[in-house]
Amino acid sequence: MAAMNWPFLLSVASVLLEIAGILLAFQAILISRTPQAAIGWTLGLVLLPIVTIPLFAVFGGSTFRGYLLARSGESPELSAILARLRQSLAPHASDLTEKYRDSAYLSERLNHLPVTAGNHAELLVDGDATFRAIGETIDQARDYLIVQFFIVRDDRLGRDIHQRLLAARERGVRVWMLVDQVGSRQLAPAYHRSLTAAGVEFRTFVTNRERGKRFRLNFRNHRKLVVADGRIAYVGGLNIGDEYMGRSARFGPWRDTFVRLEGPVVLALQLPFVEDWFFTTRTIPALRWDVASVPGSMAAAIIPGTPVTIWNTCPAAYFEVIRSARRRLWMASPYFVPDPALRAALAHAALRGVDVRILLPQNPDHLLPWLSSFTFYPAMREAGVKIFRYQPGFMHQKVLLADDDLAIVGSINLDYRSFILNFELSVAVASRAFANRVEEMLTADFARAQPDDLHALENRGLVFHLKCRAAALLSPTQ
């Protein structure tokens, strides 16, 4: 047998790889949502195809196909649910006060759902308070439960929720549980098999089912939601895992926030879940769509972000609130990788005299977004934005406080991924009482944080700055 001509084969492989990189570069130019992403992918695919082609296969997607929104009119079943929901919410339609009227109008135009009055919101600080309340609500449910999380682990907390759901099924409560394929990839099959055997409708949200794109992991369902009987809902930043209870040796104390809601807004929160469930199963769960009670006086609106539409609710809502703030804008997020529009909005707010503070964790859980955040410091410093690093443990909450009358709590981070690529869910509450409670919470958080010395950052070594710049080039994938 003739000897293999390895130099020739390697040359052919190199040429084919380069051709593939060039062809994919054309695709990247056509599908990228931003010029920065198009340039970054193109340079990588042409200059270093052997590394970039696998990355593009996993993270290169920019559109999410096959997902139907109720407001699109493409699904008669979803359209019927939306019409029924709008009818139920119409008597409770409201505004987020005069200052945020534009935000409310924009939210309704994008979501086809009104801001509602008559709600009550209770702030839940950290895992103990959150999962104690969620556990009690699961135990008290009588009709049905919705349980949706990005991450579910088969550990102490995960097994506690597991047993409560099994007990709920024994009482005859219907249960729908949805987890994300990427976030819950380590969840043991035995966990959901036992739930399914007991009658729980358990499904995994698969991020991309298109032929030839099985490896695409760019889209993730990052929502965290629990609904009981259409009357009580929970939304926030925590997942189901022991680290979120502060039991992790790596992270130590875990700082996070959830909100417990009652009132008409609970029904609105069910709609994004129904859309997620319909995408996953092409069925619609039988839920309650009538307003059972009006337990409070707070106005509230949902902020459901999706990668399905060109105009995403997440950046639209945040930009309008930032633009409307007059005195204070306090924001907490584990990641700060803002696109140019968010950077400009924050800078303009600070330049017009608003007290803009951003609370970030001291130490990272994901290295790339942590490094990327440092590249935005100079522009933020020049505008007067103050950046703080939370010291004890890990800070994971996603909270915004505007002036003294509006707060947002949920799953939305201050990064490109949350604003553009993820399925997210937060709630805006217009209430001085609730805003005061958020102010108390964030004041305590800032007391446990250190202001970042942005000048000292500039004196860090060249290697550190190169790492930050390299990480920032990948910001659309983080």
C-alpha positions as CSV (number, residue, x, y, z in Angstrom):
1,M,0.0,0.0,0.0
2,A,1.3,3.4,-1.0
3,A,2.4,5.6,1.9
4,M,-0.1,8.4,2.8
5,N,1.0,11.8,1.5
6,W,0.4,13.7,4.8
7,P,1.7,17.1,3.7
8,F,-0.6,17.0,0.7
9,L,-3.6,15.9,2.8
10,L,-2.9,18.6,5.3
11,S,-2.7,21.2,2.6
12,V,-6.1,20.1,1.2
13,A,-7.7,20.1,4.6
14,S,-6.3,23.6,5.3
15,V,-7.7,24.9,2.0
16,L,-11.1,23.3,2.6
17,L,-11.2,24.7,6.2
18,E,-10.4,28.2,4.9
19,I,-13.1,28.0,2.2
20,A,-15.6,26.9,4.9
21,G,-14.5,29.8,7.1
22,I,-15.0,32.3,4.3
23,L,-18.5,30.9,3.4
24,L,-19.5,31.0,7.1
25,A,-18.2,34.6,7.3
26,F,-20.7,35.6,4.6
27,Q,-23.4,34.0,6.7
28,A,-22.2,35.8,9.8
29,I,-22.4,39.1,8.0
30,L,-26.0,38.4,6.9
31,I,-27.3,37.2,10.3
32,S,-25.4,39.1,12.9
33,R,-27.6,41.6,14.9
34,T,-24.8,44.1,15.4
35,P,-21.8,45.4,13.3
36,Q,-19.5,44.4,16.2
37,A,-20.7,40.8,16.1
38,A,-20.4,40.7,12.3
39,I,-16.8,42.0,12.4
40,G,-15.8,39.7,15.2
41,W,-17.2,36.6,13.6
42,T,-15.8,37.5,10.2
43,L,-12.3,38.1,11.4
44,G,-12.3,34.9,13.4
45,L,-13.7,32.7,10.6
46,V,-11.3,34.0,8.0
47,L,-8.1,34.3,10.1
48,L,-8.5,31.4,12.5
49,P,-11.2,29.1,11.1
50,I,-10.1,26.0,12.9
51,V,-11.0,27.6,16.3
52,T,-13.8,29.9,15.2
53,I,-15.9,27.5,13.1
54,P,-16.8,25.3,16.1
55,L,-17.6,28.4,18.2
56,F,-19.8,29.7,15.4
57,A,-21.6,26.4,15.2
58,V,-22.5,26.7,18.9
59,F,-22.9,30.5,19.5
60,G,-23.4,31.9,16.0
61,G,-27.2,31.9,15.9
62,S,-29.0,35.3,15.9
63,T,-32.6,34.3,15.2
64,F,-34.8,31.8,17.1
65,R,-37.1,29.9,14.7
66,G,-40.3,27.9,15.4
67,Y,-41.4,29.9,18.4
68,L,-44.8,31.5,18.2
69,L,-45.9,34.5,20.2
70,A,-49.6,34.9,21.1
71,R,-49.5,38.4,19.6
72,S,-48.2,37.3,16.2
73,G,-51.5,35.8,15.2
74,E,-49.9,32.8,13.7
75,S,-51.5,30.4,16.2
76,P,-55.3,30.4,16.7
77,E,-54.9,28.7,20.1
78,L,-52.4,31.3,21.4
79,S,-54.4,34.1,19.9
80,A,-57.5,32.9,21.7
81,I,-55.7,32.8,25.0
82,L,-54.4,36.4,24.5
83,A,-57.9,37.7,23.6
84,R,-59.3,36.1,26.8
85,L,-56.5,37.4,28.9
86,R,-56.9,41.0,27.5
87,Q,-60.6,40.8,28.3
88,S,-59.9,39.8,31.9
89,L,-57.3,42.5,32.4
90,A,-59.1,45.3,30.7
91,P,-61.1,46.4,33.8
92,H,-57.8,46.6,35.7
93,A,-55.8,48.5,33.1
94,S,-53.6,51.3,34.6
95,D,-50.4,53.3,34.1
96,L,-47.0,53.2,35.7
97,T,-47.7,56.8,36.9
98,E,-47.4,59.9,34.6
99,K,-43.6,59.9,34.6
100,Y,-43.5,56.4,33.2
101,R,-46.5,56.7,30.8
102,D,-44.2,56.2,27.7
103,S,-42.8,53.1,29.3
104,A,-46.3,51.7,29.9
105,Y,-47.5,52.6,26.4
106,L,-44.4,50.9,24.8
107,S,-44.9,47.8,27.0
108,E,-48.5,47.5,25.9
109,R,-47.6,48.0,22.2
110,L,-44.9,45.3,22.4
111,N,-46.7,42.8,24.6
112,H,-50.3,43.5,23.8
113,L,-51.0,43.4,27.5
114,P,-51.8,46.4,29.7
115,V,-50.2,47.6,32.9
116,T,-52.6,46.5,35.6
117,A,-53.6,48.0,39.0
118,G,-54.7,46.2,42.1
119,N,-51.6,44.2,42.6
120,H,-49.6,43.4,45.7
121,A,-45.8,42.8,45.6
122,E,-43.6,41.5,48.4
123,L,-39.8,41.6,48.2
124,L,-38.0,38.3,49.1
125,V,-34.3,38.7,49.9
126,D,-32.1,35.7,49.4
127,G,-32.7,32.0,49.1
128,D,-34.1,31.2,52.6
129,A,-36.9,33.7,52.4
130,T,-37.6,32.9,48.7
131,F,-37.8,29.1,48.9
132,R,-39.6,29.1,52.2
133,A,-42.3,31.2,50.6
134,I,-42.3,29.1,47.4
135,G,-42.4,25.9,49.4
136,E,-45.4,27.1,51.4
137,T,-47.2,28.2,48.3
138,I,-46.6,24.8,46.6
139,D,-48.0,23.0,49.7
140,Q,-51.1,25.2,49.7
141,A,-51.9,24.9,46.0
142,R,-55.3,23.4,45.2
143,D,-55.7,23.5,41.5
144,Y,-52.4,23.8,39.5
145,L,-48.8,24.8,39.7
146,I,-46.4,26.3,37.1
147,V,-42.7,25.7,37.9
148,Q,-40.2,27.1,35.4
149,F,-36.4,27.6,36.1
150,F,-33.2,27.9,34.0
151,I,-31.3,25.6,36.4
152,V,-32.7,22.7,38.5
153,R,-30.3,20.5,40.4
154,D,-30.8,17.2,42.1
155,D,-29.4,18.3,45.4
156,R,-30.9,19.2,48.8
157,L,-33.0,22.1,47.6
158,G,-33.9,20.3,44.4
159,R,-35.1,17.3,46.2
160,D,-37.1,19.4,48.6
161,I,-39.0,21.0,45.7
162,H,-39.3,17.5,44.1
163,Q,-41.0,16.1,47.2
164,R,-43.3,19.0,47.5
165,L,-44.4,18.6,43.9
166,L,-45.0,14.9,44.4
167,A,-47.1,15.7,47.4
168,A,-49.1,18.3,45.4
169,R,-49.8,15.6,42.8
170,E,-51.1,13.3,45.5
171,R,-53.6,16.0,46.4
172,G,-54.7,16.1,42.8
173,V,-52.9,19.4,41.9
174,R,-52.0,19.6,38.2
175,V,-48.3,20.5,37.7
176,W,-46.4,21.8,34.7
177,M,-42.6,22.0,35.1
178,L,-40.3,23.4,32.4
179,V,-36.5,23.6,32.6
180,D,-33.9,24.8,30.1
181,Q,-31.8,22.3,28.2
182,V,-28.5,24.2,28.7
183,G,-29.0,25.3,32.3
184,S,-30.3,22.0,33.5
185,R,-28.0,19.7,31.4
186,Q,-26.6,18.0,34.5
187,L,-30.0,17.2,36.0
188,A,-30.2,13.4,36.6
189,P,-32.8,11.6,34.5
190,A,-34.2,9.9,37.6
191,Y,-35.3,13.3,38.9
192,H,-37.8,14.0,36.2
193,R,-38.7,10.4,35.6
194,S,-40.1,10.1,39.1
195,L,-42.0,13.3,38.6
196,T,-43.4,12.2,35.3
197,A,-44.4,8.8,36.8
198,A,-46.4,10.7,39.4
199,G,-48.3,12.7,36.7
200,V,-46.2,15.9,36.6
201,E,-46.0,17.4,33.1
202,F,-42.2,17.8,32.9
203,R,-40.5,19.1,29.8
204,T,-37.1,20.5,28.7
205,F,-37.0,23.7,26.7
206,V,-34.7,22.8,23.8
207,T,-33.0,25.9,22.6
208,N,-32.9,25.1,18.9
209,R,-34.5,22.2,17.1
210,E,-33.7,23.2,13.6
211,R,-32.2,20.6,11.3
212,G,-28.4,21.0,11.1
213,K,-28.3,23.3,14.2
214,R,-28.4,20.9,17.0
215,F,-25.3,22.3,18.5
216,R,-26.6,25.8,18.8
217,L,-26.5,26.9,22.4
218,N,-26.8,30.6,21.9
219,F,-30.4,30.8,23.0
220,R,-31.4,30.0,26.6
221,N,-34.6,30.1,28.5
222,H,-33.4,32.1,31.5
223,R,-36.9,32.6,33.1
224,K,-37.7,31.8,36.7
225,L,-41.4,31.6,37.5
226,V,-43.7,29.8,39.9
227,V,-47.5,30.3,39.7
228,A,-50.1,28.7,42.0
229,D,-53.7,28.5,41.0
230,G,-53.5,31.7,38.9
231,R,-53.5,33.7,42.1
232,I,-49.9,33.9,43.4
233,A,-46.7,34.2,41.4
234,Y,-43.0,34.4,42.1
235,V,-40.4,35.9,39.7
236,G,-36.7,36.7,40.3
237,G,-33.1,35.6,39.9
238,L,-32.7,32.4,41.9
239,N,-32.5,28.9,40.4
240,I,-33.2,25.6,42.2
241,G,-29.8,24.5,43.5
242,D,-27.9,24.5,46.8
243,E,-25.5,27.3,45.7
244,Y,-28.5,29.6,45.6
245,M,-29.0,28.9,49.2
246,G,-25.4,29.9,50.1
247,R,-24.3,26.3,50.5
248,S,-21.5,26.3,48.0
249,A,-17.9,26.3,49.1
250,R,-16.9,28.1,45.9
251,F,-19.3,31.0,46.2
252,G,-20.1,31.2,49.9
253,P,-23.1,33.5,50.8
254,W,-25.4,34.0,47.8
255,R,-27.1,37.3,47.4
256,D,-30.2,37.3,45.3
257,T,-33.8,38.6,45.1
258,F,-37.3,37.4,44.2
259,V,-40.7,39.0,44.3
260,R,-44.0,37.5,45.4
261,L,-47.0,38.8,43.5
262,E,-50.8,38.7,43.8
263,G,-53.4,40.3,41.6
264,P,-54.1,40.7,37.9
265,V,-50.4,40.7,37.0
266,V,-50.2,37.0,37.9
267,L,-52.4,36.2,34.9
268,A,-50.2,38.2,32.6
269,L,-47.1,36.2,33.9
270,Q,-48.8,33.0,32.8
271,L,-48.8,34.0,29.1
272,P,-45.0,33.8,28.5
273,F,-45.0,30.4,30.1
274,V,-47.9,29.2,27.9
275,E,-45.9,30.4,24.8
276,D,-42.8,28.5,26.1
277,W,-44.9,25.4,26.7
278,F,-46.6,25.6,23.3
279,F,-43.2,25.8,21.6
280,T,-42.0,22.7,23.5
281,T,-45.1,20.5,23.3
282,R,-47.6,22.2,20.8
283,T,-50.2,22.0,23.6
284,I,-51.7,24.6,25.8
285,P,-52.1,23.9,29.6
286,A,-55.6,24.5,31.0
287,L,-55.0,27.5,33.3
288,R,-57.2,30.0,35.0
289,W,-57.6,33.3,33.2
290,D,-60.1,35.2,35.4
291,V,-59.0,37.8,37.9
292,A,-59.8,36.2,41.2
293,S,-59.1,39.2,43.5
294,V,-57.6,42.7,43.7
295,P,-55.4,42.4,46.8
296,G,-53.5,45.7,46.6
297,S,-53.1,49.1,45.0
298,M,-49.8,48.6,43.1
299,A,-49.5,49.0,39.4
300,A,-47.4,46.3,37.7
301,A,-46.3,45.2,34.2
302,I,-44.5,42.2,33.0
303,I,-41.2,42.4,30.9
304,P,-40.9,39.2,28.9
305,G,-37.8,39.3,26.7
306,T,-37.5,36.9,23.7
307,P,-35.0,36.5,20.8
308,V,-37.9,36.0,18.5
309,T,-38.7,39.6,17.6
310,I,-36.6,42.4,16.3
311,W,-37.9,44.9,18.9
312,N,-37.3,43.2,22.2
313,T,-39.2,44.2,25.3
314,C,-36.2,44.0,27.7
315,P,-34.1,46.9,26.2
316,A,-37.2,48.9,25.3
317,A,-38.5,48.9,28.9
318,Y,-35.1,49.6,30.4
319,F,-34.2,52.4,28.1
320,E,-37.6,54.2,28.7
321,V,-37.2,53.8,32.5
322,I,-33.6,55.1,32.4
323,R,-34.7,58.0,30.3
324,S,-37.5,58.8,32.7
325,A,-35.5,58.7,35.9
326,R,-34.9,62.2,37.4
327,R,-33.1,61.6,40.7
328,R,-31.8,58.1,41.2
329,L,-31.1,55.0,39.1
330,W,-29.7,52.1,41.2
331,M,-29.1,48.8,39.4
332,A,-27.8,45.4,40.5
333,S,-26.6,42.7,38.1
334,P,-24.0,39.9,38.2
335,Y,-22.9,40.9,34.7
336,F,-22.3,44.3,33.1
337,V,-21.7,43.9,29.3
338,P,-23.8,46.7,27.9
339,D,-24.3,47.3,24.2
340,P,-23.7,50.9,22.9
341,A,-27.3,51.9,23.4
342,L,-27.4,50.9,27.0
343,R,-24.0,52.5,27.7
344,A,-25.3,55.7,26.1
345,A,-28.6,55.6,28.1
346,L,-26.7,55.2,31.4
347,A,-24.2,57.9,30.6
348,H,-26.8,60.4,29.6
349,A,-28.7,59.8,32.8
350,A,-25.6,60.4,34.9
351,L,-24.7,63.5,32.8
352,R,-28.1,65.1,33.5
353,G,-27.5,64.7,37.2
354,V,-29.1,61.3,38.0
355,D,-27.4,59.3,40.8
356,V,-26.5,56.2,38.7
357,R,-25.0,53.3,40.6
358,I,-24.3,49.9,39.4
359,L,-23.7,47.0,41.8
360,L,-21.6,44.1,40.5
361,P,-20.1,41.1,42.2
362,Q,-16.5,41.2,43.4
363,N,-15.6,37.8,42.1
364,P,-16.9,36.1,38.9
365,D,-18.9,33.0,38.4
366,H,-18.3,33.3,34.6
367,L,-14.9,34.7,33.6
368,L,-15.7,36.2,30.2
369,P,-18.5,38.7,31.2
370,W,-16.5,39.6,34.4
371,L,-13.5,40.5,32.3
372,S,-15.6,42.3,29.7
373,S,-17.1,44.6,32.3
374,F,-13.8,46.4,32.9
375,T,-13.6,47.6,29.3
376,F,-16.6,49.8,29.9
377,Y,-15.2,51.6,33.0
378,P,-13.6,54.6,31.4
379,A,-16.7,55.7,29.5
380,M,-18.8,55.2,32.6
381,R,-16.4,57.1,34.8
382,E,-16.3,60.0,32.5
383,A,-20.1,60.3,32.6
384,G,-20.3,60.0,36.4
385,V,-21.6,56.5,36.7
386,K,-20.6,54.9,40.0
387,I,-19.7,51.2,40.0
388,F,-19.6,49.2,43.2
389,R,-18.3,45.6,43.8
390,Y,-20.3,43.5,46.3
391,Q,-17.8,41.9,48.8
392,P,-19.3,39.0,50.7
393,G,-20.0,35.9,48.6
394,F,-21.6,36.2,45.2
395,M,-24.2,38.8,44.1
396,H,-26.6,37.5,41.5
397,Q,-29.7,39.7,41.8
398,K,-31.2,41.5,38.9
399,V,-32.9,44.7,40.3
400,L,-33.5,48.2,39.1
401,L,-34.7,51.1,41.3
402,A,-35.8,54.4,39.6
403,D,-36.3,57.4,41.8
404,D,-38.7,56.6,44.6
405,D,-41.6,55.1,42.7
406,L,-40.6,52.2,40.4
407,A,-38.6,49.0,40.7
408,I,-37.9,46.1,38.4
409,V,-37.1,42.6,39.7
410,G,-36.6,39.5,37.7
411,S,-34.1,37.6,35.5
412,I,-32.8,40.4,33.3
413,N,-29.1,41.0,33.5
414,L,-27.3,44.2,32.2
415,D,-25.8,42.4,29.2
416,Y,-26.2,41.7,25.6
417,R,-27.3,38.1,26.2
418,S,-30.3,39.1,28.4
419,F,-31.3,42.0,26.2
420,I,-31.1,40.2,22.9
421,L,-30.5,36.4,23.1
422,N,-32.3,35.0,26.1
423,F,-35.9,34.3,27.1
424,E,-36.2,36.5,30.2
425,L,-39.0,37.5,32.6
426,S,-39.1,40.5,35.0
427,V,-41.8,42.6,36.6
428,A,-42.0,46.4,36.9
429,V,-43.8,47.6,40.0
430,A,-44.9,51.2,40.4
431,S,-45.4,51.8,44.1
432,R,-43.7,54.0,46.6
433,A,-44.1,51.4,49.3
434,F,-42.4,48.7,47.2
435,A,-39.7,51.1,46.0
436,N,-39.0,52.0,49.6
437,R,-38.5,48.4,50.4
438,V,-36.1,48.0,47.4
439,E,-34.3,51.1,48.5
440,E,-33.7,49.6,52.0
441,M,-32.5,46.4,50.5
442,L,-30.1,48.1,48.0
443,T,-28.8,50.5,50.7
444,A,-27.8,47.5,52.8
445,D,-26.1,46.0,49.7
446,F,-24.1,49.1,48.9
447,A,-23.0,49.2,52.5
448,R,-21.4,45.7,51.9
449,A,-19.8,46.8,48.7
450,Q,-16.7,48.8,47.8
451,P,-16.6,51.5,45.1
452,D,-14.4,50.5,42.3
453,D,-11.3,52.7,41.9
454,L,-11.6,53.2,38.1
455,H,-8.2,55.0,38.0
456,A,-6.5,52.1,39.7
457,L,-7.8,49.9,37.0
458,E,-5.9,51.8,34.4
459,N,-2.7,50.9,36.2
460,R,-3.3,47.1,35.9
461,G,-0.8,45.2,33.7
462,L,-0.9,45.0,30.0
463,V,-1.9,41.3,30.1
464,F,-5.0,42.0,32.2
465,H,-6.1,44.7,29.7
466,L,-5.5,42.4,26.8
467,K,-7.6,39.7,28.5
468,C,-10.4,42.2,29.1
469,R,-10.4,43.4,25.5
470,A,-10.3,39.9,24.1
471,A,-13.3,38.9,26.3
472,A,-15.2,42.0,25.2
473,L,-14.8,40.9,21.6
474,L,-16.9,37.9,22.5
475,S,-19.6,39.9,24.3
476,P,-22.4,38.9,22.0
477,T,-21.9,35.2,22.9
478,Q,-21.6,35.7,26.7
